[in-house]
Amino acid sequence: MTSGTAAIRAQTRQPAPATLAAGIAVTRSALHVDIVRTRAALDLIAAQWQELEARLDGAVLFQSCAWARAVFDFEAARGNVRFDPVIVTLRDGARLVGVLPLERIRTRARTVLTALGHAFSQYSDVMLAPGIHPGDAVSRLLHAAIKAAPCDAVSFLKVRGDSMLASGMPADHMLTGTQEGAPYIALDAFPDFAGYFATINHKTRKNMRNARNRLERDGLVTHHVAASIQDRLGVINRTLKGRAERLNEQGLTSRAFGDTAFTEFCQSLASRDDLPVLAMSLRHKGEAIAEQWGFVHNQRYYAFVASRDFSNSDESPGKLHLGEVIHVCADQGLRGADLMVPVMPYKLTWATETVTVRDFALPVTRRGLLVLNLWDRLLRPAIKKLVLAMPAQWRGPLMRAAGRRL
């Protein structure tokens, strides 16, 4: 047993003071955990799960019931017998007060518990009702998950610094990878889009206005929001193709795009009623020059995949389109737009803040401790740094030779 697992088990044995859940004082003994591992069991708690997430302000799309259902349905549709979900719930009596959606994955090197839909999701987090102590709750949930699904390590990728998971991780957790950032636009801080837009740097607004004028002198510029399943599928397919081509040109890899099922998973989302997709296109002379799609959850937009026509780079179509996207979000009364990892200049033009994002891990066995230290903390970051330092014209052939074409 490693120190991280020992800390989890020790915390679950120690007495603790009362916490407040929805204004009701509860003792630790009133809280208990359950495990959900099937679609049928998920459906039984769906209403309570949705009620819990509706009360939360955080970026919890990828811990939502709708996301879990989409992952379950996709894995069932493609007959993935290796899919091993482990959703841990925390209850105060009969009331659901916490959800930690995980899945167990096995490689030749180790067995890991990680976020549900890990190949496709972005943020790792835990859902906790207001007043539930995150340190105590996360320890209980992790202890139950490890007991139900033994593993070598727990790995949480892209944990936001303002999340319940970040504040609830055991003190001796490990940081892996490199620190990143997620730009965010707090639309609810402004009365309307005009009020927000006035805060953008004057010179930047002028440059974008001039860029749009140059495009319009050559042909009509319009913005479209996809209104049908087929329109949404069109945006999804074009952005995935454009993004993959750009990654290949740059000799870069992506966890999501490296999975051959990513396209099929994204296509499966276009027709879901429980996970609204917002897909948009900026068009010049009728042709898309920048497109983006994402999800709307709890009045927050999550930008998932974007692409642009690099032949129009001088006119910054990505930056121009993001302004249109934010305008749509404001018109729909959304509270904010999450541009997610990574930080990029065109995102920072519009962001009101940038949230720190880190990868967290917790070793469970000696094997897990060894692999986390050797691969996640040492070799992988060093290889990534080396590859990114190469000229793009070297990276492309190198990745193709390694069979990493997306």
Secondary structure, 3 states (H helix, E strand, C coil): CCHHHHHHHHHHHCCCCCEEECCEEECHHHEEEEEECCHHHHHHHHHHHHHHHHCCCCCCHHHCHHHHHHHHHHHHHCCCCCCCEEEEEEEECCEEEEEEEEEEEECCCCEEEEECCCCCCCCCCCEECCCCCHHHHHHHHHHHHHHHCCCCEEEEEEEECCCHHHHHCCCCCEEEEEEEEEEEECHHHCCCHHHHHCCCCHHHHHHHHHHHHHHHHHCCEEEEECCCHHHHHHHHHHHHHHHHHHHHHHCCCCCCCCCCCHHHHHHHHCCCCCCCEEEEEEEECCEEEEEEEEEEECCEEEEEEEEECHHHHHHCHHHHHHHHHHHHHHHCCCCEEECCCCCCHHHHHHCCEEEEEEEEEEECCHHHHHHHHHHHHHHHHHHHHHHHHCCHHHHHHHHHHCCCCC
